[in-house]
């Protein structure tokens, strides 16, 4: 009887809720990995990411939890669903790969890696002078729109290019029916 009375305390309810959120996260991850249907894999990923958002709530970070739901569940999983629906069926034969394109891609990726490695090696890294303890939504918004506006715009441009690329790939995948 002492065990049951301990479950109905605020600490016991919080522990049960935490175990349930971890269970949802693990269940979603298992569905994402083990399901045979790719659409079910995406739904499992969404469930797992919802569980991760719940873990952010337990870490007293509701802003990150909402951003997790908005960005990952609301945008990434929906984009994956669109990619699955717009891609070519798996039973169609795949076109042969051009070895010259593969070599060019490897050469280009190697050049980018070498440039970034050189950039990291040559940069004089200095620690930040002071760190803010106020990470409210207002402060994050101020940082994004004042101090880090260039990074914010580059990320927006990257997302725009990714969306345009997915549209071009999906349109090319279905052939020109018009």
Backbone torsions as a table, in degrees:
resi	resn	phi	psi	omega
1	UNK	NA	-31.3	179.8
2	UNK	-65.0	-34.5	179.5
3	UNK	-65.1	-44.4	-179.7
4	UNK	-67.3	-36.9	178.4
5	UNK	-69.0	-28.0	176.7
6	UNK	-72.3	-24.1	178.8
7	UNK	-73.2	-25.1	-175.7
8	UNK	-94.5	10.1	171.5
9	UNK	-83.3	162.1	178.0
10	UNK	-57.0	-38.8	178.4
11	UNK	-65.7	-39.5	179.6
12	UNK	-68.0	-40.7	177.9
13	UNK	-65.4	-40.5	177.8
14	UNK	-63.8	-38.6	178.4
15	UNK	-65.9	-42.5	178.4
16	UNK	-64.1	-42.8	178.9
17	UNK	-63.4	-40.3	179.0
18	UNK	-63.9	-43.4	179.2
19	UNK	-63.2	-38.0	178.4
20	UNK	-66.5	-40.9	179.2
21	UNK	-65.3	-42.8	177.3
22	UNK	-63.2	-39.6	177.6
23	UNK	-62.7	-41.9	177.6
24	UNK	-63.3	-41.5	179.8
25	UNK	-63.2	-46.5	-179.2
26	UNK	-68.6	-40.1	177.7
27	UNK	-61.6	-44.5	177.4
28	UNK	-62.4	-40.3	178.5
29	UNK	-64.9	-39.4	178.2
30	UNK	-66.4	-40.5	176.7
31	UNK	-64.0	-40.8	-179.9
32	UNK	-62.8	-31.5	-176.7
33	UNK	-92.4	-37.4	-169.2
34	UNK	-98.0	-16.3	-177.2
35	UNK	-67.9	146.5	-179.1
36	UNK	-84.6	-29.5	-179.2
37	UNK	-88.3	129.6	-175.5
38	UNK	-66.4	-29.6	176.8
39	UNK	-66.9	-37.4	176.2
40	UNK	-67.6	-33.0	175.3
41	UNK	-60.0	-43.1	180.0
42	UNK	-66.5	-39.6	177.8
43	UNK	-65.6	-37.1	174.8
44	UNK	-64.1	-39.2	176.3
45	UNK	-62.5	-42.6	178.7
46	UNK	-62.5	-41.7	178.6
47	UNK	-64.1	-42.1	178.5
48	UNK	-64.1	-40.9	179.0
49	UNK	-68.6	-31.8	173.4
50	UNK	-64.0	-38.4	176.1
51	UNK	-64.7	-38.2	176.8
52	UNK	-64.3	-38.3	175.9
53	UNK	-62.3	-38.5	175.6
54	UNK	-63.3	-36.5	176.3
55	UNK	-66.2	-34.8	175.5
56	UNK	-64.3	-34.8	176.4
57	UNK	-63.9	-41.1	178.0
58	UNK	-66.3	-25.7	177.7
59	UNK	-85.9	11.2	178.3
60	UNK	61.1	43.8	178.3
61	UNK	-133.1	74.0	-176.2
62	UNK	-67.0	-28.4	178.6
63	UNK	-64.0	-45.8	177.9
64	UNK	-65.3	-34.5	178.0
65	UNK	-64.2	-45.1	179.3
66	UNK	-67.1	-38.1	177.4
67	UNK	-67.5	-34.7	175.9
68	UNK	-61.1	-45.7	179.9
69	UNK	-68.0	-45.4	-175.5
70	UNK	-67.1	-47.6	-173.4
71	UNK	-83.1	-54.3	-172.9
72	UNK	-78.0	-49.9	-178.7
73	UNK	-75.5	-45.5	-174.2
74	UNK	-77.2	-29.1	-176.0
75	UNK	-110.7	-54.0	-174.5
76	UNK	-66.1	-48.1	-178.6
77	UNK	-65.8	-36.9	177.1
78	UNK	-68.0	-38.6	177.2
79	UNK	-64.1	-38.8	177.0
80	UNK	-64.9	-40.7	177.6
81	UNK	-60.7	-44.2	177.5
82	UNK	-63.3	-40.2	179.3
83	UNK	-63.1	-40.1	178.5
84	UNK	-65.2	-43.7	-177.4
85	UNK	-70.7	-30.2	-177.0
86	UNK	-92.9	-8.5	-177.7
87	UNK	-79.3	166.1	179.1
88	UNK	-69.7	149.6	176.2
89	UNK	-62.9	150.9	-175.8
90	UNK	-70.6	-22.7	-175.6
91	UNK	-80.0	-11.7	178.3
92	UNK	-74.8	146.3	179.5
93	UNK	-68.9	144.9	-180.0
94	UNK	-84.9	139.7	176.7
95	UNK	-69.9	150.7	-179.6
96	UNK	-68.1	149.1	179.6
97	UNK	-85.3	144.0	178.0
98	UNK	-87.5	118.0	-178.2
99	UNK	-62.5	-30.0	178.6
100	UNK	-65.8	-39.0	177.4
101	UNK	-66.6	-38.4	179.3
102	UNK	-64.7	-43.7	178.4
103	UNK	-64.8	-39.4	177.6
104	UNK	-64.3	-39.5	178.7
105	UNK	-66.1	-41.2	178.6
106	UNK	-65.1	-42.3	178.8
107	UNK	-64.2	-43.9	179.1
108	UNK	-64.0	-43.8	178.8
109	UNK	-64.8	-38.6	177.0
110	UNK	-64.4	-39.4	178.4
111	UNK	-65.4	-42.7	178.2
112	UNK	-64.2	-43.1	178.6
113	UNK	-62.1	-43.9	180.0
114	UNK	-63.4	-41.5	179.1
115	UNK	-63.4	-45.2	-179.4
116	UNK	-67.5	-38.0	177.6
117	UNK	-64.4	-41.3	176.9
118	UNK	-65.1	-40.3	179.2
119	UNK	-63.4	-43.0	179.1
120	UNK	-66.4	-38.1	-178.3
121	UNK	-70.3	-36.4	-175.8
122	UNK	-83.2	-16.6	-176.1
123	UNK	-75.5	135.7	174.0
124	UNK	-86.8	104.7	-177.0
125	UNK	-85.1	123.7	177.3
126	UNK	-120.8	140.1	178.8
127	UNK	-70.3	155.8	178.4
128	UNK	-65.5	141.7	-177.8
129	UNK	-67.1	-48.6	179.9
130	UNK	-141.5	150.7	177.8
131	UNK	-119.4	140.2	-178.8
132	UNK	-80.6	143.8	174.5
133	UNK	-95.2	-10.4	-179.4
134	UNK	-94.3	105.7	178.9
135	UNK	-115.6	44.3	177.8
136	UNK	-74.0	170.5	179.8
137	UNK	-62.1	-37.0	178.8
138	UNK	-63.4	-43.6	-179.9
139	UNK	-66.7	-42.7	178.5
140	UNK	-63.1	-42.7	176.5
141	UNK	-61.6	-40.5	177.0
142	UNK	-61.8	-46.6	179.0
143	UNK	-62.0	-43.3	-177.8
144	UNK	-66.3	-36.5	-174.6
145	UNK	-96.6	-11.6	178.9
146	UNK	-112.8	-63.1	-172.4
147	UNK	-81.7	-35.2	-174.6
148	UNK	-116.8	35.3	-176.0
149	UNK	-67.2	-34.7	179.1
150	UNK	-63.8	-44.7	179.2
151	UNK	-63.7	-40.7	178.3
152	UNK	-59.7	-43.9	179.9
153	UNK	-70.0	-36.8	179.0
154	UNK	-65.9	-40.5	177.4
155	UNK	-64.7	-40.3	177.0
156	UNK	-62.7	-41.4	179.0
157	UNK	-65.1	-40.4	178.1
158	UNK	-61.8	-43.0	177.5
159	UNK	-65.2	-37.9	177.9
160	UNK	-64.0	-43.9	179.2
161	UNK	-64.9	-38.4	178.0
162	UNK	-64.3	-41.0	177.9
163	UNK	-65.7	-44.2	178.7
164	UNK	-63.5	-40.7	177.9
165	UNK	-63.3	-39.8	178.9
166	UNK	-67.5	-34.7	177.1
167	UNK	-66.9	-43.0	179.7
168	UNK	-64.1	-43.4	-179.9
169	UNK	-65.2	-43.7	-179.3
170	UNK	-66.5	-39.3	-180.0
171	UNK	-69.1	-38.8	177.5
172	UNK	-70.4	-27.8	-178.8
173	UNK	-70.9	-29.8	-178.0
174	UNK	-89.9	-10.0	-177.4
175	UNK	82.0	166.5	-178.9
176	UNK	-91.7	103.6	-178.9
177	UNK	-96.1	-3.2	-177.8
178	UNK	-90.8	NA	NA
